[in-house]
Amino acid sequence: MTTPPPPRRQLTTAGLAPLARAAAGGHRTLSAATRLTGGTSKGVYRLVHDDGSTAIAYVWSPQEDYWARPDADVTAGPALFLSAHRRLTALGVRVPRILLLDADGTHLPARAAVVEDVGGPTLEAALRDDPDRARPALDQLARMLEAMRARTAAGHGGVASVEEGGPAPDGVACARAVADRALADIDEVAARDPRARRARDRLRDRVRELHGAVRPRPISSLVHGELGPDHVLLTEDGEPVLIDVEDLGYCDAEREHVFLELRFGPWYDVLRAPGLDPDRLALHRLTLHLSLVAGPLRLLDGDFPDPAPMREIAEFNLRRALDLARGAGAGPQG
């Protein structure tokens, strides 16, 4: 019988006070701290000071990482966040301003950063509740995405590793990586779901077929990696601000666009880019659906506190993957 993990110890206002004090320069006192919902790999806390000002704390620790065991090493988070933040800022892509980076755990028993509290709604909420306000932000986001797509490199992987000179590229590194990951995802999902088990060979054959159709391309583009409308905040002036940027790296632009297509639905036409490769789109579309089955199911093995949405994500994407493996629903989504 598997022993359940010990209860997670989330940070309190008193525990976050040293970090907040250092970020505020000692001029304010932390009066409240609330953990925001939705985080799976890091804790996100809203800090409220005694003068009413606010900030956001990102905390990378095993206690905040629902993908890992409580004793896992998550020390890479601040470095990934900082390299992504610098690259996007240099491109003119708006991200929350850094108020303090505590990469060594000086102020907490964890690595952390304090950033500005953008304060506005997500683009997802604005598209639902106030489309007139959201449309200019969507146009700005399209320009940001074009700047990212135009930032290319001869490699595949994280920002720092590629820009500092990684392995010699062969033109299909990103496609091969996602295909290999998809084959592992198929085996993992097949062990959990009889529908995937029955379709395992068909799914594996389809991934290999789509990967085989991809032709070499000498460059990769800068991609966010998980850019849904919930990962875009709006300022009071309606400017879009990208968050959850730690997965920023170089891959096929098509990888970014199949995720945008999936998450933005009917609004994706505003973000659509010309000249995307249909063969790469087909590969990334199927492998993305497979990753969005395996990932949530893996998360549900642990103690993630809100399992119902993860089950829904896994179910939706399994159905889409099975459809694509049969050759159905291969066109644009949404």
Disulfide bonds with the S-S distance in Angstrom:
Cys174-Cys251 1.64
